[in-house]
Amino acid sequence: MRVRDLMRSSPWFCDRRTHLAATAETPGCGEFGALTVVDGNRQVVGIITDRDIGGARRTRNRRPSQVRAEQARSHPAVTGKTSDEVHDALNIVHNRWVRRLPVVGDSGKLEGTLSLSDLILQARDDDGSHPELTCQDVLRGLKSIDGVDPFSCGAETATACRT
């Protein structure tokens, strides 16, 4: 299974010069919790989360209309490729501690976003059928980000992942 099969192909993004007041009003930031920051050629230069916006507002002593996305973004940009295997994307999530992965095509331009939610919705319990993406695969990614052992959560975790 490839990343292109699971990603959201209409990603929310903003230009690096967009000020924080505008990014906070973008539906993607409020609904999705993050916006991919791109340059004029739609090359990914970072990601800005709702936490980045809040932190920049508090620490810079400037109004949100005075701080640009490129100043508050998380960088360097961590991206996946549309042609990557889903397990490669999970390794990026696990190793880089990200919840949302901007996805680029062969040209390096933003084409989508892959979130942990997208992965969770596709994961299946391994009942002997050997699905391509198991609940355990995704839970390992969550463990690396949240620092919680999902396998110690008991029956609630197991039943939440049933199809």
C-alpha positions as CSV (number, residue, x, y, z in Angstrom):
1,M,0.0,0.0,0.0
2,R,1.4,3.4,-1.0
3,V,1.1,6.8,0.7
4,R,-0.9,8.1,-2.3
5,D,-3.6,5.5,-1.5
6,L,-4.2,6.9,2.0
7,M,-3.2,10.6,2.0
8,R,-5.6,13.6,1.8
9,S,-5.0,14.9,-1.7
10,S,-6.4,18.4,-1.1
11,P,-4.0,19.5,1.7
12,W,-4.4,22.7,3.6
13,F,-1.4,24.9,3.2
14,C,-0.2,28.5,3.4
15,D,2.5,30.5,1.7
16,R,5.5,31.2,3.9
17,R,4.8,34.9,3.8
18,T,1.3,34.5,5.3
19,H,0.9,36.2,8.6
20,L,-0.3,34.2,11.7
21,A,-3.6,36.0,11.9
22,A,-4.5,34.6,8.5
23,T,-3.1,31.1,9.2
24,A,-5.2,30.9,12.4
25,E,-8.3,31.7,10.4
26,T,-7.6,29.0,7.7
27,P,-10.1,26.2,8.1
28,G,-7.3,23.6,7.9
29,C,-5.5,24.9,10.9
30,G,-8.6,24.8,13.1
31,E,-9.9,21.5,11.8
32,F,-6.7,19.7,11.1
33,G,-4.4,21.3,13.7
34,A,-1.7,22.1,11.2
35,L,-0.9,23.8,7.9
36,T,1.9,22.9,5.6
37,V,4.0,26.0,4.7
38,V,5.1,26.2,1.1
39,D,7.2,28.6,-1.0
40,G,6.0,30.2,-4.3
41,N,6.7,27.0,-6.2
42,R,4.6,24.9,-3.7
43,Q,7.8,23.3,-2.3
44,V,7.4,22.4,1.3
45,V,9.4,24.6,3.7
46,G,7.9,23.5,7.0
47,I,4.7,23.0,8.9
48,I,2.9,25.2,11.3
49,T,0.7,23.7,14.0
50,D,-1.9,25.3,16.2
51,R,0.7,25.1,19.0
52,D,3.3,26.9,16.9
53,I,0.8,29.7,16.3
54,G,0.0,30.0,20.0
55,G,3.7,29.9,21.0
56,A,4.7,32.5,18.5
57,R,2.0,34.8,19.7
58,R,3.1,34.5,23.3
59,T,6.9,34.6,22.9
60,R,7.4,37.3,20.2
61,N,5.5,40.2,21.8
62,R,4.1,41.0,18.5
63,R,0.6,40.9,17.1
64,P,-0.2,37.8,14.9
65,S,-0.5,40.1,11.9
66,Q,3.2,41.0,12.4
67,V,4.6,37.4,12.4
68,R,4.9,35.4,9.2
69,A,4.4,31.6,8.9
70,E,8.0,31.2,7.9
71,Q,9.1,32.7,11.3
72,A,6.9,30.3,13.4
73,R,7.1,27.1,11.3
74,S,8.7,23.9,12.4
75,H,11.6,23.2,10.1
76,P,13.4,21.6,8.5
77,A,10.4,20.1,6.7
78,V,9.8,16.4,7.3
79,T,8.0,15.0,4.2
80,G,7.0,11.7,2.7
81,K,6.6,10.9,-1.0
82,T,3.4,9.7,-2.8
83,S,5.3,6.6,-3.9
84,D,6.5,5.6,-0.4
85,E,5.2,2.5,1.1
86,V,2.9,3.2,4.1
87,H,5.3,1.5,6.5
88,D,8.1,3.9,5.3
89,A,5.7,6.8,6.2
90,L,5.0,5.1,9.6
91,N,8.8,4.9,10.2
92,I,9.0,8.7,9.6
93,V,6.1,9.3,12.0
94,H,7.8,7.1,14.6
95,N,11.4,8.4,14.2
96,R,10.5,12.1,13.7
97,W,7.6,12.3,16.2
98,V,5.1,13.9,13.8
99,R,1.4,13.5,13.6
100,R,0.9,15.0,10.2
101,L,3.2,14.3,7.2
102,P,3.2,16.6,4.2
103,V,3.4,14.4,1.1
104,V,5.3,15.5,-2.1
105,G,5.4,14.1,-5.6
106,D,8.4,13.4,-7.7
107,S,8.8,17.1,-8.5
108,G,9.0,17.9,-4.8
109,K,5.7,19.9,-4.8
110,L,3.1,19.4,-2.1
111,E,0.4,16.9,-3.2
112,G,-1.2,15.8,0.0
113,T,-1.0,15.2,3.8
114,L,-1.0,11.9,5.6
115,S,-2.1,12.0,9.2
116,L,-2.2,9.4,12.0
117,S,-6.0,9.6,11.7
118,D,-5.8,8.5,8.0
119,L,-3.6,5.6,9.0
120,I,-5.9,4.6,11.9
121,L,-8.9,4.5,9.6
122,Q,-7.2,2.1,7.3
123,A,-5.6,-0.2,9.9
124,R,-7.1,-3.6,10.5
125,D,-6.8,-6.1,13.3
126,D,-4.5,-9.0,12.3
127,D,-6.9,-11.9,12.5
128,G,-4.7,-14.1,10.5
129,S,-5.5,-12.4,7.2
130,H,-2.2,-10.4,7.3
131,P,-3.5,-7.0,6.4
132,E,-1.0,-4.5,4.9
133,L,-1.5,-2.1,7.7
134,T,-2.3,-3.4,11.2
135,C,-3.6,-1.7,14.3
136,Q,-0.3,-2.6,16.0
137,D,1.7,-0.8,13.3
138,V,-0.2,2.4,13.9
139,L,-0.2,2.1,17.7
140,R,3.6,1.8,17.6
141,G,3.7,5.2,15.9
142,L,1.4,6.7,18.5
143,K,3.5,5.3,21.3
144,S,6.6,7.1,19.9
145,I,4.8,10.4,19.7
146,D,2.8,10.3,23.0
147,G,5.2,8.3,25.1
148,V,2.5,6.0,26.1
149,D,2.6,2.2,25.6
150,P,-0.6,1.5,23.7
151,F,-0.3,-2.2,24.4
152,S,-0.7,-1.6,28.1
153,C,-4.0,0.2,27.7
154,G,-6.0,-3.0,27.8
155,A,-9.2,-4.0,26.1
156,E,-10.2,-0.5,25.2
157,T,-7.4,-0.2,22.8
158,A,-8.0,-3.6,21.2
159,T,-11.7,-3.0,20.7
160,A,-11.2,0.5,19.3
161,C,-9.3,-0.9,16.5
162,R,-11.7,-3.6,15.3
163,T,-13.4,-3.4,11.9
